[in-house]
Amino acid sequence: MGKLASCKILALGCLLFALTLPLNAQEEHPEKTTDPHSILESEREITHGGLHNLKELFGLGTITGHLRNYFMSTINEGSLTDYYANAIGGAMRFRSHEFYNFEFGVAGIFTYKAFSSDLNKVDPITGEFSRWEHQLFDVLDFNNFNDLDRLEELYVRYNFSNGFVTYGKMEIEETPLMNRQDGRMKPFAFKGVWFHYTLAEKHLLYATWIDQISPRSTVEWFEFNEAIGLVYQGFQPDGSEAEYREALESDGLAMLGYKTQYRDFSLEFYQWYIHHISHTSWIGLEYQHNQWSLGLQYTLQLPDGFQRELDYRQRYMQPGEKGQVLSGKVQYSSADWNLWAAYTRAFDSGRFLFPRELGRDHFYTSLARSRLEGFGDTDVVTLGVNYHFGRDHFTGGLTYTRLFGPETESFEFNKYNLDAYQQFNVTLDYGFKGFLDGLHMKLLYVYKNNLNNTAPEVIFNRSNYHQVNFVTNFDF
């Protein structure tokens, strides 16, 4: 039996064991919290000898999860083929009671296809098939619509007074470049070590080492080196196709992060080192006073020296490249309205490159179906407005973004051969209260079109489409 199958069986066994415990074991401890470094009175009693057996330890854990239904439909311009799909699935997480500062957790996630068009139907003009709808299932096996379970988490954590250390397959905390990005049926998942430490009330430190990844919309776990470039590798600056997957000899990713706040100012700094690939520094500064907020982000990337030892087409980042991005935002907020404007500049010193298997960039101009990664010598402008319809749980939003960048076939600053484009996003977001508390619905409509090149092979699966996303989520 393979290692992955054994882990799945172990995780399933733990979940079933936890679920079959008497309900009164949990009812006797209603004060149990999910705060990783809080120690309750009941926990102190167990730590000092109050635990009678292993079953009781499981019974004092917490079980959470969600059920999700996702409908997506993409209508392509002209006579290009359209697609739709509906996926249904869910996740369940078990987190044990803390015992001598230790705890463990396990989570599993599953997805099934409820109905869809033929997602593998080849478009007669371009010779391609569905891209977006396949992301609801398995982007590595276009015929897999049922065997879509994944071991999401399996970790042990040690809690101490000012933080915690976690080892295993875990849910990481959000960072500007590496994140879960839970916008499909399966988010990005990570395995490694995560360190969280609070220096003082307003000083927070992160440190991590990641050596395995399960990218979004996949069902398997991959060693770090084989995960980078798993789906699409793009082009090198000279226009040749990139061939860096499994040539990079990368063992993993290390990150240091720091956050602090002083009066109306907040500051965050991150340093990523991707072994044998690149060094990325990120700094963000925000100022908030009354109803106004201002933000500024800057990132700098340098290639690792190992890149020089590889053949040109096997390099993730060329030795002469130096990615630089500056992003700014101004925002006004009232009781019902949020209005903002943002601008991002990727400089002509090189392309901004960060593996898409690790999450997505969170520059101020980033939004669903639009990202900066792969571009250099590019400008992006984004305008947005949100309105709260008299209730905290009902919000509507409109966002417009326009990317001014290199044209297609200009690969020096255009890794994925994309055209400059404009895009509109419309969102409606409603969260139920009372009896239906936990039920949440979101509608996302996207319209995107190229500004220069509208050839079918350029726009199909990339631009010039209308897309409807309707997501129903129930958290428990």
Secondary structure in CASP SS format (residue, H / E / C, confidence):
PFRMAT SS
TARGET T0000
AUTHOR 0000-0000-0000
METHOD secondary structure of the structure
MODEL  1
M C 1.00
G C 1.00
K H 1.00
L H 1.00
A H 1.00
S H 1.00
C H 1.00
K H 1.00
I H 1.00
L H 1.00
A H 1.00
L H 1.00
G H 1.00
C H 1.00
L H 1.00
L H 1.00
F H 1.00
A H 1.00
L H 1.00
T C 1.00
L C 1.00
P C 1.00
L C 1.00
N H 1.00
A H 1.00
Q H 1.00
E H 1.00
E C 1.00
H C 1.00
P C 1.00
E C 1.00
K C 1.00
T C 1.00
T C 1.00
D C 1.00
P C 1.00
H C 1.00
S C 1.00
I C 1.00
L C 1.00
E H 1.00
S H 1.00
E H 1.00
R H 1.00
E H 1.00
I H 1.00
T H 1.00
H H 1.00
G H 1.00
G H 1.00
L C 1.00
H C 1.00
N C 1.00
L H 1.00
K H 1.00
E H 1.00
L H 1.00
F H 1.00
G H 1.00
L C 1.00
G C 1.00
T E 1.00
I E 1.00
T E 1.00
G E 1.00
H E 1.00
L E 1.00
R E 1.00
N E 1.00
Y E 1.00
F E 1.00
M E 1.00
S E 1.00
T E 1.00
I E 1.00
N E 1.00
E C 1.00
G C 1.00
S C 1.00
L C 1.00
T C 1.00
D C 1.00
Y E 1.00
Y E 1.00
A E 1.00
N E 1.00
A E 1.00
I E 1.00
G E 1.00
G E 1.00
A E 1.00
M E 1.00
R E 1.00
F E 1.00
R E 1.00
S C 1.00
H C 1.00
E C 1.00
F E 1.00
Y C 1.00
N C 1.00
F E 1.00
E E 1.00
F E 1.00
G E 1.00
V E 1.00
A E 1.00
G E 1.00
I E 1.00
F E 1.00
T E 1.00
Y E 1.00
K E 1.00
A E 1.00
F E 1.00
S E 1.00
S C 1.00
D C 1.00
L C 1.00
N C 1.00
K C 1.00
V C 1.00
D C 1.00
P C 1.00
I C 1.00
T C 1.00
G C 1.00
E C 1.00
F C 1.00
S C 1.00
R C 1.00
W C 1.00
E H 1.00
H H 1.00
Q H 1.00
L H 1.00
F C 1.00
D C 1.00
V C 1.00
L C 1.00
D C 1.00
F C 1.00
N C 1.00
N C 1.00
F C 1.00
N C 1.00
D C 1.00
L C 1.00
D C 1.00
R E 1.00
L E 1.00
E E 1.00
E E 1.00
L E 1.00
Y E 1.00
V E 1.00
R E 1.00
Y E 1.00
N E 1.00
F E 1.00
S C 1.00
N C 1.00
G E 1.00
F E 1.00
V E 1.00
T E 1.00
Y E 1.00
G E 1.00
K E 1.00
M E 1.00
E C 1.00
I C 1.00
E C 1.00
E C 1.00
T C 1.00
P C 1.00
L C 1.00
M C 1.00
N C 1.00
R C 1.00
Q C 1.00
D C 1.00
G C 1.00
R C 1.00
M C 1.00
K C 1.00
P C 1.00
F C 1.00
A E 1.00
F E 1.00
K E 1.00
G E 1.00
V E 1.00
W E 1.00
F E 1.00
H E 1.00
Y E 1.00
T E 1.00
L E 1.00
A E 1.00
E C 1.00
K C 1.00
H E 1.00
L E 1.00
L E 1.00
Y E 1.00
A E 1.00
T E 1.00
W E 1.00
I E 1.00
D E 1.00
Q E 1.00
I E 1.00
S E 1.00
P C 1.00
R C 1.00
S C 1.00
T C 1.00
V C 1.00
E C 1.00
W C 1.00
F E 1.00
E E 1.00
F H 1.00
N H 1.00
E H 1.00
A H 1.00
I C 1.00
G C 1.00
L C 1.00
V C 1.00
Y C 1.00
Q C 1.00
G C 1.00
F E 1.00
Q C 1.00
P C 1.00
D C 1.00
G C 1.00
S C 1.00
E E 1.00
A C 1.00
E C 1.00
Y C 1.00
R C 1.00
E C 1.00
A C 1.00
L C 1.00
E C 1.00
S C 1.00
D C 1.00
G C 1.00
L E 1.00
A E 1.00
M E 1.00
L E 1.00
G E 1.00
Y E 1.00
K E 1.00
T E 1.00
Q E 1.00
Y E 1.00
R C 1.00
D C 1.00
F E 1.00
S E 1.00
L E 1.00
E E 1.00
F E 1.00
Y E 1.00
Q E 1.00
W E 1.00
Y E 1.00
I E 1.00
H C 1.00
H C 1.00
I C 1.00
S E 1.00
H E 1.00
T E 1.00
S E 1.00
W E 1.00
I E 1.00
G E 1.00
L E 1.00
E E 1.00
Y E 1.00
Q E 1.00
H E 1.00
N C 1.00
Q C 1.00
W E 1.00
S E 1.00
L E 1.00
G E 1.00
L E 1.00
Q E 1.00
Y E 1.00
T E 1.00
L E 1.00
Q E 1.00
L E 1.00
P E 1.00
D C 1.00
G H 1.00
F H 1.00
Q H 1.00
R H 1.00
E H 1.00
L C 1.00
D C 1.00
Y H 1.00
R H 1.00
Q H 1.00
R C 1.00
Y C 1.00
M C 1.00
Q C 1.00
P C 1.00
G C 1.00
E C 1.00
K C 1.00
G C 1.00
Q E 1.00
V E 1.00
L E 1.00
S E 1.00
G E 1.00
K E 1.00
V E 1.00
Q E 1.00
Y E 1.00
S E 1.00
S C 1.00
A C 1.00
D C 1.00
W E 1.00
N E 1.00
L E 1.00
W E 1.00
A E 1.00
A E 1.00
Y E 1.00
T E 1.00
R E 1.00
A E 1.00
F C 1.00
D C 1.00
S C 1.00
G C 1.00
R C 1.00
F C 1.00
L C 1.00
F C 1.00
P C 1.00
R H 1.00
E H 1.00
L H 1.00
G C 1.00
R C 1.00
D C 1.00
H C 1.00
F C 1.00
Y C 1.00
T C 1.00
S C 1.00
L E 1.00
A C 1.00
R C 1.00
S E 1.00
R C 1.00
L C 1.00
E C 1.00
G C 1.00
F E 1.00
G C 1.00
D C 1.00
T E 1.00
D E 1.00
V E 1.00
V E 1.00
T E 1.00
L E 1.00
G E 1.00
V E 1.00
N E 1.00
Y E 1.00
H E 1.00
F C 1.00
G C 1.00
R C 1.00
D C 1.00
H C 1.00
F E 1.00
T E 1.00
G E 1.00
G E 1.00
L E 1.00
T E 1.00
Y E 1.00
T E 1.00
R E 1.00
L E 1.00
F E 1.00
G C 1.00
P C 1.00
E C 1.00
T C 1.00
E C 1.00
S C 1.00
F H 1.00
E H 1.00
F H 1.00
N E 1.00
K C 1.00
Y C 1.00
N C 1.00
L C 1.00
D C 1.00
A C 1.00
Y E 1.00
Q E 1.00
Q E 1.00
F E 1.00
N E 1.00
V E 1.00
T E 1.00
L E 1.00
D E 1.00
Y E 1.00
G E 1.00
F C 1.00
K C 1.00
G H 1.00
F H 1.00
L H 1.00
D C 1.00
G C 1.00
L E 1.00
H E 1.00
M E 1.00
K E 1.00
L E 1.00
L E 1.00
Y E 1.00
V E 1.00
Y E 1.00
K E 1.00
N E 1.00
N E 1.00
L C 1.00
N C 1.00
N C 1.00
T C 1.00
A C 1.00
P H 1.00
E H 1.00
V H 1.00
I H 1.00
F C 1.00
N C 1.00
R C 1.00
S C 1.00
N C 1.00
Y E 1.00
H E 1.00
Q E 1.00
V E 1.00
N E 1.00
F E 1.00
V E 1.00
T E 1.00
N E 1.00
F E 1.00
D E 1.00
F C 1.00
END
